[in-house]
Amino acid sequence: MRPKNSGAEVAVSSQIMETKMKNYRQFYIDGQWIDSVHACDFTVENPSTEQLIGVISLGSSDDVDIAVADARRAFGSYAQT
């Protein structure tokens, strides 16, 4: 696996684009897929072939803060069920 530093968009090499690569750059929080607050993409490679197979986002502390705040907000109504 090779970490890639990125801004809002990541320049993905043509090698990655030629494969049937998975793109998991969003987080599922509060019933919605949302973008990361600070884009930090991480390319994933198959360890047996070293072929690049996907891109994921690494969450920041700001992403965790959003997820925790939404979980706390939802807990009150969820606890009543």
KADA-V39150 format. One line per field, one symbol per residue. ss: DSSP state (H for helix, E for strand, C for the rest). phi: phi as a letter, one per 30 degrees, with the letter a starting at -180 (. if undefined). psi: psi as a letter, one per 40 degrees, with the letter a starting at -180 (. if undefined). A space follows every 50 residues. Layout:
BEGIN
ss: ???
phi: ???
psi: ???
END
This chain:
BEGIN
ss: CEECCCCCCCCCCHHHHHCCCEEECEEEECCEEEECCCCCEEEEECCCCC CEEEEEECCCHHHHHHHHHHHHHHHHHHHCC
phi: .bdbdbcdbcdcddddddddddbbccccbhibdbdddbdbdbdcbdddci ddbabbcddcddddeddddddddddeddddd
psi: ihihiiadihhhidddddigiihgeiihhfeihiiidhhgihihihddee hheihihhiiddddddddddddddddddde.
END
